[in-house]
């Protein structure tokens, strides 16, 4: 686990990234909606990212014929300054709007799959609305210690730059699925933590089957997150765990992204098929 000193060495304070809009590929990084059948799926990226980060999952679900919406979390996809101005309440309103869109499109079943912050928002949606299935992908119900320290230091170090983006390079290198900012607003860790606490308080309201995807190389999620969810989500009829040993935190755009997508599709399609069989 990185110490705060190591983190500061790699992620140096860099206000220069505040107003830099990375050269996003709009074909992948922008919101996605694909109309399919009456099975609706929300796929949601993480903090500081774009829909490209979960596009492999969205494409795999769309290939099954499902209706898929992959929104941009409010404040994302532009600049770090815009992200910094967004709020947790706006982020939550964003996924509520995606859920409403699927319902307005006539979806009879709705599933939500979220990476990192996206997982927290999907979990909060599951506490408010009945979902037919929920996938929490590397979801920091509890963050690792160095991030909790960075959150505390955010008034002093409000913005950091990613080492990958130094020298004018995009942070994602040659992997278009990893499109994200060249830096990060540490102040947003406060919003993320607030939402994670809200999720934890009401886990017993989640009443749908849940898949938890964990990454063996995750340097951001405290492993206790899984136990916290399982001990609190007492009304979830089932909780499955899938771990990808060689994946980093961003497992949906890492080296095992195709396998992660396939496991998510397997989870959702199994629930869809069971629901169809039960209705016959």
C-alpha positions in Angstrom: 0.0 0.0 0.0 1.5 3.4 -0.9 2.4 5.7 1.9 1.3 9.4 1.7 5.0 10.3 1.1 5.2 7.9 -1.9 1.9 9.2 -3.2 3.2 12.8 -3.0 6.3 11.9 -4.9 4.3 10.3 -7.7 1.3 12.6 -7.7 2.7 16.0 -7.3 0.6 19.1 -6.6 -0.1 20.6 -10.1 -2.6 23.4 -10.5 -1.6 23.5 -14.2 -4.0 20.6 -14.8 -7.0 22.5 -13.6 -8.0 23.9 -17.0 -6.4 21.4 -19.3 -8.9 19.4 -21.3 -7.2 16.2 -22.3 -7.5 15.1 -26.0 -10.4 12.8 -25.4 -11.6 10.5 -28.2 -15.3 11.5 -28.3 -16.3 8.2 -29.8 -15.4 6.4 -26.6 -15.3 9.1 -23.9 -18.7 10.6 -24.3 -22.0 9.3 -22.9 -23.5 6.2 -24.6 -27.1 5.1 -25.2 -28.0 2.0 -27.2 -31.6 1.0 -27.6 -32.2 -2.7 -27.4 -34.9 -4.8 -25.7 -36.8 -4.3 -22.5 -33.7 -5.2 -20.3 -32.0 -2.0 -19.3 -28.5 -1.7 -18.0 -26.7 1.3 -16.5 -22.9 1.2 -16.7 -21.1 4.0 -14.8 -17.5 5.1 -14.8 -15.5 6.2 -11.8 -14.3 9.5 -10.3 -12.1 11.5 -12.6 -12.8 9.2 -15.5 -15.1 9.0 -18.6 -17.6 6.4 -20.0 -14.6 5.0 -22.0 -13.5 3.4 -18.7 -16.5 1.1 -18.7 -17.1 0.9 -22.4 -16.0 -2.7 -22.8 -18.7 -3.7 -20.3 -21.3 -1.5 -22.0 -20.5 -2.9 -25.5 -20.7 -6.5 -24.2 -24.2 -5.9 -22.7 -25.4 -4.2 -25.8 -24.2 -7.2 -27.8 -26.7 -9.3 -25.8 -29.5 -7.1 -27.1 -30.0 -5.1 -23.9 -30.7 -1.4 -23.8 -27.6 0.2 -22.4 -27.0 3.7 -21.0 -23.5 4.8 -20.0 -23.8 8.4 -18.7 -21.1 10.9 -17.9 -21.0 11.7 -14.2 -21.8 15.4 -13.8 -18.7 17.6 -13.8 -16.7 15.0 -15.7 -15.3 14.8 -19.3 -14.1 18.4 -19.4 -11.6 19.8 -16.9 -10.5 19.2 -13.4 -11.9 22.6 -12.5 -15.3 21.5 -13.7 -15.0 18.3 -11.8 -14.0 20.3 -8.7 -17.2 22.4 -9.0 -19.4 19.4 -9.2 -21.0 17.9 -6.1 -22.0 14.5 -4.7 -25.6 15.5 -5.0 -25.2 16.2 -8.7 -23.5 12.9 -9.2 -26.4 11.1 -7.6 -28.9 13.0 -9.7 -27.0 11.9 -12.8 -27.6 8.2 -12.1 -31.2 8.9 -11.2 -31.7 10.5 -14.6 -30.2 7.4 -16.3 -32.6 5.2 -14.4 -35.5 7.3 -15.4 -34.4 7.3 -19.0 -34.4 3.5 -19.1 -37.9 3.4 -17.5 -39.1 6.0 -20.0 -37.7 3.8 -22.8 -39.9 0.9 -21.6 -37.4 -1.2 -19.8 -39.1 -3.8 -17.6 -35.9 -4.9 -15.8 -33.1 -2.5 -14.8 -29.5 -3.5 -13.8 -26.8 -1.2 -12.6 -23.1 -1.8 -12.9 -20.5 0.8 -11.6 -16.8 1.1 -11.4 -15.3 2.8 -8.3 -17.4 5.9 -7.6 -19.8 4.5 -10.2 -20.3 1.5 -8.0 -21.1 3.7 -5.0 -23.7 5.6 -7.0 -25.2 2.4 -8.3 -25.5 1.1 -4.8 -27.2 4.3 -3.7 -29.6 3.9 -6.6 -30.3 0.3 -5.4 -31.2 1.7 -2.0 -33.7 4.1 -3.5 -35.2 2.0 -6.3 -35.7 -1.6 -6.9 -33.1 -3.0 -9.3 -33.0 -6.5 -10.7 -29.3 -6.8 -10.2 -26.3 -4.7 -9.1 -22.6 -5.0 -9.9 -20.1 -3.2 -7.7 -16.8 -3.1 -9.6 -13.7 -2.1 -7.4 -16.0 0.0 -5.3 -14.3 1.9 -2.4 -16.9 1.5 0.3 -13.7 2.0 2.3 -10.7 3.7 0.7 -7.1 2.7 1.5 -5.4 4.7 4.1 -3.3 6.9 1.8 -6.4 8.1 0.1 -8.0 8.9 3.4 -4.9 10.9 4.3 -5.1 12.7 1.0 -8.7 13.5 1.7 -7.6 15.1 5.0 -4.9 17.1 3.3 -7.1 18.3 0.5 -7.3 21.9 1.8 -3.5 22.0 1.6 -3.0 20.0 -1.6 -6.3 20.4 -3.6 -5.0 19.2 -7.0 -2.5 16.6 -8.0 -1.1 15.7 -11.4 -0.8 12.1 -12.6 2.8 11.0 -13.4 1.6 9.5 -16.7 0.5 12.9 -18.0 3.8 14.6 -17.5 5.5 16.0 -20.6 2.2 16.7 -22.3 1.2 13.1 -22.8 -2.3 11.8 -22.2 -2.7 10.0 -18.9 -4.0 6.9 -20.7 -1.0 6.4 -23.0 -2.0 4.1 -25.8 -5.1 2.6 -24.1 -8.2 4.5 -25.2 -10.4 2.7 -22.7 -8.4 4.4 -19.9 -9.3 8.0 -21.0 -9.3 10.3 -17.9 -8.0 13.6 -16.7 -4.3 14.4 -16.4 -4.9 15.2 -12.7 -7.3 14.9 -9.8 -9.1 17.2 -7.4 -8.4 15.7 -3.9 -11.3 17.7 -2.6 -13.7 15.3 -4.4 -12.5 12.5 -2.1 -14.6 14.3 0.6 -17.7 13.9 -1.6 -16.9 10.3 -2.4 -16.4 9.5 1.3 -19.7 11.2 2.2 -21.6 9.1 -0.4 -19.8 5.9 0.7 -21.0 6.6 4.3 -24.5 7.2 3.1 -24.4 3.9 1.2 -23.1 2.0 4.2 -25.8 3.3 6.5 -28.6 1.9 4.3 -27.2 -1.3 2.9 -30.1 -3.2 4.2 -32.3 -1.5 1.7 -30.6 -3.3 -1.2 -32.9 -6.1 -2.2 -31.4 -7.4 -5.4 -28.7 -10.0 -6.3 -25.3 -8.4 -6.3 -22.0 -9.1 -8.0 -18.8 -7.7 -6.4 -15.8 -7.5 -8.7 -12.4 -7.2 -7.0 -9.0 -6.6 -8.5 -5.9 -8.3 -7.2 -3.7 -5.2 -7.9 -6.2 -2.6 -6.6 -4.3 0.1 -4.7 -7.4 2.2 -3.9 -10.0 0.0 -2.3 -9.6 -1.4 1.2 -10.4 -5.1 1.1 -12.7 -4.5 4.1 -15.2 -3.0 1.7 -16.4 -6.4 0.7 -17.0 -7.5 4.3 -18.8 -4.2 5.0 -21.1 -4.7 2.1 -21.8 -8.4 2.9 -22.5 -7.7 6.6 -24.8 -4.8 5.8 -26.7 -5.9 2.7 -28.7 -8.5 4.6 -31.7 -8.3 2.2 -29.7 -9.0 -0.9 -30.8 -12.5 -2.0 -27.3 -13.3 -3.1 -23.8 -11.8 -3.2 -21.3 -13.2 -5.7 -17.6 -12.4 -5.7 -15.3 -12.4 -8.7 -11.6 -11.5 -8.3 -9.3 -10.7 -11.2 -5.7 -11.4 -9.9 -3.8 -9.3 -12.5 -6.1 -6.3 -12.7 -5.5 -2.8 -11.2 -8.2 -0.7 -9.7 -9.5 0.2 -13.2 -10.1 -3.4 -14.0 -12.7 -2.5 -16.7 -9.9 -1.0 -18.8 -7.0 -3.1 -17.6 -5.3 -6.2 -19.0 -8.3 -8.4 -18.0 -11.0 -6.0 -19.2 -12.6 -8.6 -21.6 -12.8 -11.2 -18.8 -14.3 -8.6 -16.4 -16.9 -7.7 -19.1 -17.7 -11.4 -19.7 -18.2 -12.0 -16.0 -20.6 -9.0 -15.8 -22.6 -10.2 -18.8 -22.7 -13.7 -17.3 -24.1 -12.3 -14.1 -26.8 -10.1 -15.7 -27.8 -12.7 -18.3 -28.2 -15.3 -15.6 -30.6 -13.1 -13.8 -32.5 -12.2 -17.0 -32.8 -15.9 -17.9 -34.0 -16.8 -14.4 -36.6 -14.0 -14.4 -37.9 -15.1 -17.8 -38.1 -18.8 -16.7 -40.0 -17.8 -13.5 -42.6 -15.8 -15.6 -43.4 -18.7 -17.9 
